[in-house]
Amino acid sequence: MSKARPPRAWLYRTRVERARKYLLSTDLTVAEVSEQSGFRDVSHFSRTFRAVYGSSPGRYRTEHR
């Protein structure tokens, strides 16, 4: 049986996954991706993204396109 995640963790993970898709499929800036994914603050988005994927959003885009 899997462990339930707190709602906030689920929400952040869902937003970061959406952002990852935007990074790989659009030419939006990181700030625009952050906004489109539901983050109000780009630095918070970048920290959260790095915690999940191990690199900054810009570097992730460059390495995975």
C-alpha positions as CSV (number, residue, x, y, z in Angstrom):
1,M,0.0,0.0,0.0
2,S,1.4,3.4,-0.9
3,K,1.8,6.2,1.6
4,A,-0.6,9.1,1.2
5,R,1.0,12.5,0.5
6,P,-0.2,15.7,2.1
7,P,-2.3,17.8,-0.2
8,R,0.3,20.5,-0.5
9,A,2.9,18.0,-1.6
10,W,0.5,16.5,-4.2
11,L,-0.2,20.0,-5.5
12,Y,3.4,21.0,-5.8
13,R,4.3,17.7,-7.6
14,T,1.4,18.2,-10.0
15,R,2.5,21.8,-10.8
16,V,6.1,20.7,-11.3
17,E,5.1,17.9,-13.6
18,R,3.0,20.4,-15.6
19,A,6.0,22.7,-15.7
20,R,8.3,19.9,-16.9
21,K,5.9,19.3,-19.8
22,Y,5.9,23.0,-20.7
23,L,9.7,23.2,-20.6
24,L,10.0,20.3,-23.0
25,S,7.2,21.3,-25.4
26,T,7.2,25.1,-25.6
27,D,9.6,28.0,-25.9
28,L,8.1,29.8,-22.9
29,T,10.6,31.5,-20.6
30,V,11.1,29.9,-17.2
31,A,9.2,32.8,-15.6
32,E,6.3,32.1,-18.0
33,V,6.4,28.4,-17.3
34,S,6.4,29.1,-13.6
35,E,3.3,31.3,-14.0
36,Q,1.5,28.9,-16.3
37,S,2.1,26.1,-13.8
38,G,0.6,27.9,-10.9
39,F,3.6,29.3,-9.0
40,R,3.5,32.9,-8.0
41,D,7.2,33.2,-7.3
42,V,9.9,32.1,-9.9
43,S,12.5,31.4,-7.2
44,H,10.1,29.2,-5.3
45,F,9.3,27.4,-8.5
46,S,13.0,26.9,-9.3
47,R,13.7,25.5,-5.8
48,T,10.7,23.2,-6.0
49,F,11.7,22.0,-9.5
50,R,15.3,21.4,-8.4
51,A,14.1,19.4,-5.4
52,V,12.0,17.1,-7.6
53,Y,14.2,16.8,-10.8
54,G,17.7,17.5,-9.4
55,S,18.5,20.5,-11.7
56,S,17.3,24.0,-12.5
57,P,14.4,24.3,-14.9
58,G,16.6,25.9,-17.6
59,R,19.3,23.2,-17.3
60,Y,16.6,20.5,-17.4
61,R,15.2,22.0,-20.6
62,T,18.6,22.1,-22.2
63,E,19.5,18.6,-21.2
64,H,16.2,16.9,-22.1
65,R,15.2,18.5,-25.4
